[in-house]
């Protein structure tokens, strides 16, 4: 595979012909300058190139792994905090060990989709299904809201349990996906409760966080 410096040499041969400030290894000023970062490109970037492609053989090389650093599932653990910061710092409350980031990786990968539904019942369901839970939300009767729906006003109290946009006071229950028996432990419910402020609308409060079973 051709090296970075040799690629530049082949691409602009006239530069080398005019570079007469040679050292003992017959390397001119420009070549020595390119070598400073060229070695790192050869050693750190080239290995990420597809085995059948050369970085410098094509103008549009195939970089199989180069974009892994912005993929929640594929990036190295050391990039997760940086990626999360760019994506709004989704809450990380499920880490079970230093290397157990599965739920958080899934959340980072799909958090943009969650944002599109943020504040709605669909948004809550999607957010927690990514983390491995089904949810049941019920409104506490007697809650005073500004709107009953997008079209009509409330005169006083509302009871909007079927509305897609959540406004008021609610109870929320959790259960593991496809598991109609196992109870969600109290410590886990505490962690789940910490995630609610991240996606709940400003005028919504969850009074009770419990396990469905």
MARRO-772179 format. One record per residue: residue number from 1; y, z negated, x negated of N, C-alpha, C in turn; residue in one letter. Coordinates in steps of 0.1 Angstrom, whole numbers, plus 5000, padded with zeros to 4 digits. Layout:
BEGIN
n / ny / nz / nx / cay / caz / cax / cy / cz / cx / res
NUM / Y / Z / X / Y / Z / X / Y / Z / X / a
...
***
This chain:
BEGIN
n / ny / nz / nx / cay / caz / cax / cy / cz / cx / res
1 / 4988 / 5000 / 4992 / 5000 / 5000 / 5000 / 5013 / 5000 / 4991 / x
2 / 5022 / 5008 / 4994 / 5034 / 5010 / 4986 / 5042 / 4997 / 4988 / x
3 / 5049 / 4993 / 4977 / 5057 / 4980 / 4977 / 5071 / 4984 / 4982 / x
4 / 5078 / 4973 / 4986 / 5092 / 4975 / 4991 / 5101 / 4982 / 4981 / x
5 / 5100 / 4977 / 4968 / 5109 / 4983 / 4958 / 5105 / 4998 / 4955 / x
6 / 5092 / 5001 / 4955 / 5088 / 5015 / 4952 / 5092 / 5024 / 4964 / x
7 / 5092 / 5018 / 4976 / 5096 / 5026 / 4988 / 5111 / 5030 / 4986 / x
8 / 5119 / 5020 / 4983 / 5133 / 5023 / 4981 / 5135 / 5033 / 4969 / x
9 / 5127 / 5032 / 4959 / 5128 / 5041 / 4948 / 5125 / 5055 / 4953 / x
10 / 5114 / 5057 / 4961 / 5111 / 5070 / 4966 / 5121 / 5076 / 4976 / x
11 / 5127 / 5067 / 4983 / 5136 / 5071 / 4993 / 5150 / 5075 / 4987 / x
12 / 5154 / 5068 / 4977 / 5167 / 5071 / 4970 / 5165 / 5073 / 4955 / x
13 / 5158 / 5083 / 4951 / 5155 / 5085 / 4937 / 5168 / 5086 / 4928 / x
14 / 5179 / 5092 / 4934 / 5191 / 5094 / 4926 / 5197 / 5081 / 4921 / x
15 / 5195 / 5070 / 4929 / 5201 / 5057 / 4925 / 5195 / 5053 / 4912 / x
16 / 5182 / 5054 / 4910 / 5175 / 5050 / 4898 / 5179 / 5059 / 4886 / x
17 / 5181 / 5071 / 4889 / 5185 / 5081 / 4878 / 5199 / 5077 / 4872 / x
18 / 5208 / 5071 / 4881 / 5221 / 5067 / 4876 / 5221 / 5053 / 4871 / x
19 / 5211 / 5045 / 4873 / 5211 / 5031 / 4869 / 5206 / 5030 / 4855 / x
20 / 5215 / 5029 / 4845 / 5211 / 5029 / 4831 / 5211 / 5016 / 4825 / x
21 / 5214 / 5005 / 4833 / 5214 / 4992 / 4827 / 5200 / 4986 / 4828 / x
22 / 5191 / 4991 / 4819 / 5177 / 4987 / 4820 / 5175 / 4974 / 4812 / x
23 / 5165 / 4967 / 4816 / 5160 / 4955 / 4808 / 5148 / 4959 / 4800 / x
24 / 5142 / 4949 / 4794 / 5130 / 4952 / 4785 / 5118 / 4958 / 4793 / x
25 / 5118 / 4956 / 4806 / 5107 / 4961 / 4815 / 5111 / 4974 / 4821 / x
26 / 5122 / 4980 / 4816 / 5127 / 4993 / 4821 / 5131 / 4992 / 4836 / x
27 / 5136 / 4981 / 4840 / 5141 / 4979 / 4854 / 5156 / 4978 / 4853 / x
28 / 5163 / 4986 / 4861 / 5177 / 4986 / 4862 / 5183 / 4975 / 4871 / x
29 / 5196 / 4974 / 4872 / 5203 / 4963 / 4879 / 5198 / 4963 / 4894 / x
30 / 5199 / 4975 / 4900 / 5196 / 4976 / 4914 / 5181 / 4972 / 4917 / x
31 / 5172 / 4976 / 4908 / 5158 / 4973 / 4910 / 5155 / 4959 / 4908 / x
32 / 5162 / 4952 / 4899 / 5160 / 4938 / 4897 / 5165 / 4930 / 4909 / x
33 / 5176 / 4935 / 4915 / 5182 / 4929 / 4927 / 5172 / 4930 / 4938 / x
34 / 5166 / 4942 / 4940 / 5157 / 4944 / 4951 / 5144 / 4935 / 4950 / x
35 / 5141 / 4933 / 4937 / 5129 / 4925 / 4934 / 5130 / 4911 / 4939 / x
36 / 5142 / 4906 / 4939 / 5145 / 4892 / 4943 / 5139 / 4889 / 4957 / x
37 / 5141 / 4898 / 4967 / 5136 / 4895 / 4980 / 5124 / 4905 / 4983 / x
38 / 5122 / 4915 / 4975 / 5111 / 4925 / 4977 / 5098 / 4918 / 4976 / x
39 / 5096 / 4909 / 4966 / 5083 / 4902 / 4964 / 5080 / 4894 / 4977 / x
40 / 5090 / 4888 / 4983 / 5087 / 4880 / 4995 / 5083 / 4889 / 5007 / x
41 / 5090 / 4900 / 5008 / 5086 / 4910 / 5018 / 5072 / 4914 / 5016 / x
42 / 5068 / 4918 / 5004 / 5054 / 4922 / 5001 / 5044 / 4911 / 5004 / x
43 / 5047 / 4899 / 5001 / 5038 / 4888 / 5003 / 5038 / 4881 / 5016 / x
44 / 5049 / 4881 / 5023 / 5050 / 4873 / 5035 / 5051 / 4882 / 5048 / x
45 / 5056 / 4894 / 5046 / 5057 / 4902 / 5058 / 5046 / 4913 / 5059 / x
46 / 5043 / 4919 / 5048 / 5033 / 4929 / 5048 / 5019 / 4925 / 5054 / x
47 / 5015 / 4912 / 5052 / 5002 / 4908 / 5058 / 5002 / 4908 / 5073 / x
48 / 5014 / 4908 / 5079 / 5014 / 4909 / 5094 / 5013 / 4923 / 5100 / x
49 / 5013 / 4933 / 5091 / 5012 / 4946 / 5095 / 4998 / 4950 / 5099 / x
50 / 4997 / 4959 / 5109 / 4984 / 4964 / 5113 / 4976 / 4969 / 5101 / x
51 / 4963 / 4967 / 5100 / 4956 / 4971 / 5089 / 4956 / 4986 / 5087 / x
52 / 4958 / 4994 / 5098 / 4958 / 5008 / 5097 / 4973 / 5014 / 5094 / x
53 / 4982 / 5005 / 5093 / 4996 / 5010 / 5092 / 5002 / 5005 / 5079 / x
54 / 5012 / 5011 / 5074 / 5020 / 5006 / 5062 / 5034 / 5005 / 5067 / x
55 / 5040 / 4993 / 5063 / 5053 / 4991 / 5067 / 5063 / 5002 / 5063 / x
56 / 5060 / 5008 / 5051 / 5070 / 5018 / 5046 / 5065 / 5032 / 5048 / x
57 / 5053 / 5034 / 5054 / 5049 / 5048 / 5056 / 5055 / 5054 / 5069 / x
58 / 5060 / 5045 / 5078 / 5065 / 5050 / 5091 / 5079 / 5043 / 5093 / x
59 / 5088 / 5050 / 5100 / 5101 / 5043 / 5103 / 5099 / 5033 / 5114 / x
60 / 5089 / 5034 / 5122 / 5087 / 5025 / 5133 / 5073 / 5019 / 5131 / x
61 / 5071 / 5010 / 5122 / 5058 / 5004 / 5119 / 5053 / 4996 / 5131 / x
62 / 5040 / 4994 / 5132 / 5033 / 4985 / 5142 / 5032 / 4971 / 5136 / x
63 / 5039 / 4962 / 5142 / 5039 / 4948 / 5137 / 5031 / 4940 / 5147 / x
64 / 5018 / 4938 / 5144 / 5009 / 4932 / 5154 / 5013 / 4917 / 5157 / x
65 / 5017 / 4910 / 5146 / 5019 / 4896 / 5148 / 5033 / 4891 / 5145 / x
66 / 5042 / 4901 / 5143 / 5056 / 4897 / 5139 / 5063 / 4890 / 5150 / x
67 / 5060 / 4893 / 5163 / 5067 / 4887 / 5174 / 5060 / 4875 / 5179 / x
68 / 5050 / 4870 / 5172 / 5043 / 4858 / 5177 / 5052 / 4846 / 5177 / x
69 / 5062 / 4846 / 5169 / 5071 / 4834 / 5168 / 5079 / 4832 / 5181 / x
70 / 5079 / 4842 / 5190 / 5086 / 4840 / 5203 / 5076 / 4841 / 5215 / x
71 / 5063 / 4839 / 5211 / 5053 / 4838 / 5221 / 5048 / 4823 / 5222 / x
72 / 5050 / 4817 / 5234 / 5046 / 4803 / 5235 / 5032 / 4800 / 5231 / x
73 / 5023 / 4809 / 5234 / 5009 / 4807 / 5231 / 5005 / 4810 / 5217 / x
74 / 5012 / 4820 / 5211 / 5008 / 4825 / 5198 / 5015 / 4819 / 5186 / x
75 / 5027 / 4813 / 5188 / 5035 / 4809 / 5176 / 5029 / 4796 / 5170 / x
76 / 5033 / 4795 / 5157 / 5029 / 4783 / 5150 / 5036 / 4770 / 5156 / x
77 / 5029 / 4759 / 5155 / 5035 / 4747 / 5161 / 5049 / 4744 / 5156 / x
78 / 5052 / 4748 / 5144 / 5065 / 4744 / 5139 / 5076 / 4752 / 5145 / x
79 / 5073 / 4763 / 5153 / 5083 / 4771 / 5160 / 5085 / 4766 / 5174 / x
80 / 5076 / 4757 / 5179 / 5077 / 4754 / 5193 / 5090 / 4747 / 5197 / x
81 / 5095 / 4738 / 5189 / 5108 / 4731 / 5192 / 5119 / 4741 / 5193 / x
82 / 5119 / 4751 / 5183 / 5130 / 4761 / 5183 / 5129 / 4770 / 5195 / x
83 / 5117 / 4774 / 5198 / 5116 / 4783 / 5210 / 5119 / 4776 / 5223 / x
84 / 5116 / 4763 / 5224 / 5119 / 4755 / 5236 / 5134 / 4754 / 5237 / x
85 / 5141 / 4752 / 5226 / 5156 / 4750 / 5226 / 5162 / 4762 / 5232 / x
86 / 5157 / 4774 / 5228 / 5163 / 4787 / 5232 / 5161 / 4788 / 5248 / x
87 / 5150 / 4783 / 5252 / 5146 / 4784 / 5266 / 5149 / 4772 / 5275 / x
88 / 5159 / 4764 / 5271 / 5164 / 4754 / 5279 / 5157 / 4740 / 5278 / x
89 / 5149 / 4738 / 5268 / 5142 / 4726 / 5265 / 5134 / 4721 / 5277 / x
90 / 5124 / 4728 / 5281 / 5115 / 4723 / 5292 / 5109 / 4710 / 5287 / x
91 / 5107 / 4700 / 5296 / 5102 / 4687 / 5292 / 5088 / 4687 / 5287 / x
92 / 5086 / 4681 / 5275 / 5073 / 4680 / 5269 / 5068 / 4665 / 5270 / x
93 / 5060 / 4663 / 5281 / 5055 / 4649 / 5283 / 5040 / 4648 / 5283 / x
94 / 5033 / 4659 / 5279 / 5019 / 4659 / 5281 / 5011 / 4660 / 5267 / x
95 / 5018 / 4659 / 5256 / 5012 / 4660 / 5243 / 5002 / 4648 / 5241 / x
96 / 4989 / 4652 / 5240 / 4979 / 4641 / 5238 / 4976 / 4638 / 5224 / x
97 / 4979 / 4647 / 5215 / 4977 / 4645 / 5200 / 4987 / 4654 / 5193 / x
98 / 4987 / 4653 / 5180 / 4997 / 4660 / 5172 / 4995 / 4676 / 5173 / x
99 / 4982 / 4680 / 5176 / 4980 / 4694 / 5177 / 4976 / 4699 / 5191 / x
100 / 4978 / 4691 / 5201 / 4975 / 4694 / 5215 / 4987 / 4698 / 5222 / x
101 / 4990 / 4711 / 5222 / 5002 / 4716 / 5229 / 4999 / 4726 / 5240 / x
102 / 4987 / 4726 / 5245 / 4983 / 4737 / 5254 / 4993 / 4738 / 5266 / x
103 / 4994 / 4727 / 5273 / 5003 / 4727 / 5285 / 5017 / 4731 / 5282 / x
104 / 5022 / 4726 / 5271 / 5036 / 4729 / 5268 / 5038 / 4744 / 5264 / x
105 / 5028 / 4749 / 5257 / 5028 / 4763 / 5253 / 5028 / 4772 / 5266 / x
106 / 5020 / 4768 / 5276 / 5019 / 4776 / 5289 / 5033 / 4775 / 5296 / x
107 / 5039 / 4763 / 5295 / 5052 / 4761 / 5302 / 5063 / 4770 / 5296 / x
108 / 5063 / 4770 / 5282 / 5073 / 4778 / 5275 / 5071 / 4793 / 5278 / x
109 / 5059 / 4797 / 5279 / 5056 / 4812 / 5281 / 5061 / 4816 / 5295 / x
110 / 5060 / 4807 / 5305 / 5063 / 4812 / 5318 / 5076 / 4805 / 5324 / x
111 / 5083 / 4798 / 5316 / 5095 / 4790 / 5321 / 5106 / 4799 / 5327 / x
112 / 5107 / 4811 / 5322 / 5118 / 4820 / 5327 / 5114 / 4824 / 5342 / x
113 / 5102 / 4826 / 5345 / 5098 / 4828 / 5359 / 5101 / 4816 / 5367 / x
114 / 5098 / 4804 / 5362 / 5101 / 4792 / 5369 / 5116 / 4791 / 5372 / x
115 / 5124 / 4794 / 5363 / 5139 / 4794 / 5365 / 5143 / 4802 / 5376 / x
116 / 5137 / 4814 / 5378 / 5141 / 4823 / 5389 / 5138 / 4817 / 5403 / x
117 / 5129 / 4807 / 5404 / 5126 / 4800 / 5416 / 5130 / 4786 / 5416 / x
118 / 5138 / 4782 / 5407 / 5142 / 4768 / 5405 / 5149 / 4763 / 5418 / x
119 / 5145 / 4751 / 5422 / 5152 / 4745 / 5434 / 5144 / 4748 / 5447 / x
120 / 5135 / 4757 / 5447 / 5128 / 4761 / 5459 / 5114 / 4755 / 5458 / x
121 / 5107 / 4754 / 5470 / 5093 / 4750 / 5470 / 5084 / 4758 / 5461 / x
122 / 5087 / 4771 / 5461 / 5079 / 4780 / 5453 / 5081 / 4776 / 5438 / x
123 / 5093 / 4773 / 5434 / 5096 / 4769 / 5421 / 5088 / 4757 / 5417 / x
124 / 5087 / 4747 / 5425 / 5080 / 4735 / 5423 / 5065 / 4738 / 5421 / x
125 / 5060 / 4746 / 5431 / 5046 / 4749 / 5430 / 5042 / 4756 / 5418 / x
126 / 5050 / 4766 / 5414 / 5047 / 4773 / 5402 / 5048 / 4765 / 5389 / x
127 / 5059 / 4757 / 5388 / 5061 / 4748 / 5377 / 5048 / 4739 / 5375 / x
128 / 5044 / 4733 / 5385 / 5033 / 4723 / 5383 / 5019 / 4730 / 5383 / x
129 / 5018 / 4742 / 5388 / 5005 / 4749 / 5386 / 5003 / 4753 / 5372 / x
130 / 5014 / 4757 / 5365 / 5014 / 4760 / 5351 / 5008 / 4748 / 5343 / x
131 / 5012 / 4736 / 5348 / 5008 / 4724 / 5341 / 4994 / 4719 / 5346 / x
132 / 4988 / 4725 / 5356 / 4975 / 4722 / 5360 / 4974 / 4714 / 5373 / x
133 / 4984 / 4714 / 5381 / 4984 / 4706 / 5393 / 4988 / 4713 / 5406 / x
134 / 4981 / 4709 / 5417 / 4986 / 4713 / 5430 / 4995 / 4702 / 5435 / x
135 / 5005 / 4706 / 5443 / 5014 / 4696 / 5448 / 5016 / 4697 / 5464 / x
136 / 5019 / 4685 / 5470 / 5022 / 4685 / 5484 / 5036 / 4677 / 5485 / x
137 / 5045 / 4684 / 5491 / 5059 / 4678 / 5493 / 5061 / 4676 / 5508 / x
138 / 5066 / 4664 / 5511 / 5069 / 4661 / 5525 / 5083 / 4654 / 5525 / x
139 / 5091 / 4658 / 5535 / 5105 / 4653 / 5536 / 5104 / 4640 / 5543 / x
140 / 5113 / 4630 / 5539 / 5114 / 4618 / 5546 / 5124 / 4619 / 5557 / x
141 / 5119 / 4617 / 5570 / 5127 / 4619 / 5582 / 5140 / 4611 / 5581 / x
142 / 5151 / 4616 / 5587 / 5163 / 4609 / 5588 / 5173 / 4612 / 5576 / x
143 / 5170 / 4622 / 5568 / 5178 / 4626 / 5557 / 5190 / 4634 / 5562 / x
144 / 5202 / 4631 / 5558 / 5214 / 4638 / 5561 / 5217 / 4649 / 5551 / x
145 / 5217 / 4661 / 5555 / 5220 / 4673 / 5547 / 5232 / 4680 / 5551 / x
146 / 5237 / 4688 / 5542 / 5248 / 4697 / 5546 / 5244 / 4709 / 5554 / x
147 / 5232 / 4715 / 5550 / 5228 / 4727 / 5557 / 5213 / 4724 / 5562 / x
148 / 5210 / 4730 / 5573 / 5197 / 4730 / 5578 / 5190 / 4743 / 5573 / x
149 / 5197 / 4754 / 5572 / 5192 / 4766 / 5566 / 5203 / 4773 / 5560 / x
150 / 5201 / 4786 / 5555 / 5212 / 4793 / 5550 / 5221 / 4799 / 5561 / x
151 / 5218 / 4797 / 5574 / 5226 / 4803 / 5584 / 5232 / 4793 / 5594 / x
152 / 5226 / 4781 / 5595 / 5231 / 4771 / 5605 / 5235 / 4758 / 5599 / x
153 / 5244 / 4751 / 5604 / 5249 / 4738 / 5600 / 5241 / 4727 / 5607 / x
154 / 5240 / 4716 / 5601 / 5235 / 4704 / 5607 / 5247 / 4696 / 5614 / x
155 / 5244 / 4691 / 5626 / 5254 / 4682 / 5632 / 5253 / 4668 / 5627 / x
156 / 5241 / 4664 / 5623 / 5239 / 4651 / 5618 / 5227 / 4650 / 5609 / x
157 / 5215 / 4646 / 5614 / 5203 / 4645 / 5606 / 5195 / 4658 / 5607 / x
158 / 5187 / 4660 / 5596 / 5179 / 4671 / 5596 / 5164 / 4667 / 5592 / x
159 / 5155 / 4676 / 5595 / 5142 / 4674 / 5591 / 5136 / 4688 / 5587 / x
160 / 5138 / 4691 / 5574 / 5136 / 4705 / 5570 / 5123 / 4707 / 5562 / x
161 / 5112 / 4700 / 5566 / 5100 / 4700 / 5558 / 5095 / 4714 / 5555 / x
162 / 5098 / 4724 / 5564 / 5093 / 4737 / 5562 / 5102 / 4747 / 5555 / x
163 / 5114 / 4742 / 5551 / 5124 / 4750 / 5545 / 5120 / 4753 / 5531 / x
164 / 5123 / 4765 / 5526 / 5120 / 4769 / 5512 / 5129 / 4762 / 5502 / x
165 / 5141 / 4759 / 5505 / 5150 / 4752 / 5496 / 5150 / 4737 / 5500 / x
166 / 5148 / 4729 / 5489 / 5147 / 4715 / 5491 / 5160 / 4708 / 5491 / x
167 / 5164 / 4700 / 5501 / 5176 / 4693 / 5501 / 5172 / 4679 / 5508 / x
168 / 5175 / 4668 / 5502 / 5173 / 4655 / 5508 / 5163 / 4646 / 5501 / x
169 / 5156 / 4638 / 5508 / 5147 / 4628 / 5502 / 5133 / 4632 / 5505 / x
170 / 5124 / 4632 / 5495 / 5110 / 4637 / 5497 / 5100 / 4628 / 5490 / x
171 / 5088 / 4629 / 5495 / 5076 / 4624 / 5488 / 5069 / 4635 / 5482 / x
172 / 5062 / 4633 / 5470 / 5055 / 4644 / 5464 / 5041 / 4638 / 5459 / x
173 / 5031 / 4645 / 5462 / 5017 / 4642 / 5458 / 5012 / 4652 / 5448 / x
174 / 5003 / 4647 / 5439 / 4997 / 4656 / 5429 / 4982 / 4655 / 5429 / x
175 / 4976 / 4666 / 5426 / 4961 / 4667 / 5425 / 4958 / 4678 / 5414 / x
176 / 4947 / 4676 / 5407 / 4943 / 4686 / 5398 / 4939 / 4699 / 5405 / x
177 / 4942 / 4710 / 5400 / 4939 / 4723 / 5406 / 4924 / 4724 / 5408 / x
178 / 4919 / 4728 / 5420 / 4905 / 4731 / 5423 / 4897 / 4718 / 5422 / x
179 / 4903 / 4706 / 5424 / 4896 / 4694 / 5423 / 4901 / 4685 / 5435 / x
180 / 4892 / 4684 / 5445 / 4896 / 4677 / 5457 / 4891 / 4663 / 5457 / x
181 / 4888 / 4657 / 5445 / 4882 / 4644 / 5444 / 4889 / 4635 / 5435 / x
182 / 4892 / 4640 / 5423 / 4897 / 4631 / 5412 / 4911 / 4627 / 5414 / x
183 / 4913 / 4614 / 5412 / 4927 / 4608 / 5413 / 4935 / 4610 / 5400 / x
184 / 4947 / 4614 / 5401 / 4956 / 4615 / 5390 / 4960 / 4601 / 5385 / x
185 / 4957 / 4597 / 5373 / 4960 / 4583 / 5368 / 4975 / 4580 / 5369 / x
186 / 4978 / 4567 / 5370 / 4992 / 4562 / 5371 / 5000 / 4566 / 5359 / x
187 / 4995 / 4566 / 5347 / 5003 / 4569 / 5335 / 5006 / 4584 / 5335 / x
188 / 4997 / 4592 / 5340 / 5000 / 4606 / 5341 / 5010 / 4609 / 5352 / x
189 / 5010 / 4602 / 5363 / 5020 / 4603 / 5374 / 5034 / 4599 / 5368 / x
190 / 5034 / 4589 / 5360 / 5047 / 4585 / 5354 / 5053 / 4597 / 5345 / x
191 / 5044 / 4604 / 5338 / 5048 / 4615 / 5330 / 5053 / 4626 / 5339 / x
192 / 5046 / 4629 / 5350 / 5050 / 4639 / 5360 / 5063 / 4636 / 5366 / x
193 / 5066 / 4623 / 5369 / 5078 / 4619 / 5375 / 5090 / 4622 / 5366 / x
194 / 5088 / 4621 / 5352 / 5098 / 4624 / 5343 / 5102 / 4639 / 5343 / x
195 / 5093 / 4648 / 5348 / 5096 / 4662 / 5348 / 5104 / 4666 / 5360 / x
196 / 5105 / 4658 / 5370 / 5111 / 4662 / 5383 / 5126 / 4665 / 5381 / x
197 / 5134 / 4657 / 5374 / 5148 / 4660 / 5372 / 5151 / 4674 / 5366 / x
198 / 5141 / 4679 / 5359 / 5143 / 4692 / 5352 / 5144 / 4703 / 5362 / x
199 / 5137 / 4702 / 5374 / 5136 / 4714 / 5383 / 5142 / 4710 / 5397 / x
200 / 5144 / 4697 / 5400 / 5149 / 4694 / 5413 / 5164 / 4697 / 5415 / x
201 / 5168 / 4702 / 5427 / 5182 / 4704 / 5430 / 5190 / 4691 / 5429 / x
202 / 5203 / 4692 / 5427 / 5211 / 4680 / 5425 / 5211 / 4672 / 5437 / x
203 / 5209 / 4678 / 5449 / 5210 / 4670 / 5461 / 5196 / 4666 / 5467 / x
204 / 5186 / 4666 / 5458 / 5173 / 4663 / 5462 / 5168 / 4650 / 5454 / x
205 / 5161 / 4641 / 5461 / 5156 / 4629 / 5455 / 5141 / 4628 / 5459 / x
206 / 5132 / 4624 / 5449 / 5118 / 4621 / 5452 / 5116 / 4606 / 5452 / x
207 / 5114 / 4600 / 5463 / 5112 / 4586 / 5464 / 5099 / 4581 / 5460 / x
208 / 5088 / 4589 / 5463 / 5075 / 4584 / 5460 / 5067 / 4595 / 5453 / x
209 / 5061 / 4592 / 5441 / 5053 / 4601 / 5434 / 5039 / 4596 / 5433 / x
210 / 5029 / 4602 / 5440 / 5016 / 4596 / 5441 / 5005 / 4607 / 5439 / x
211 / 4993 / 4602 / 5438 / 4982 / 4611 / 5437 / 4977 / 4614 / 5451 / x
212 / 4972 / 4627 / 5453 / 4968 / 4631 / 5466 / 4955 / 4624 / 5469 / x
213 / 4946 / 4622 / 5459 / 4933 / 4616 / 5462 / 4931 / 4602 / 5455 / x
***
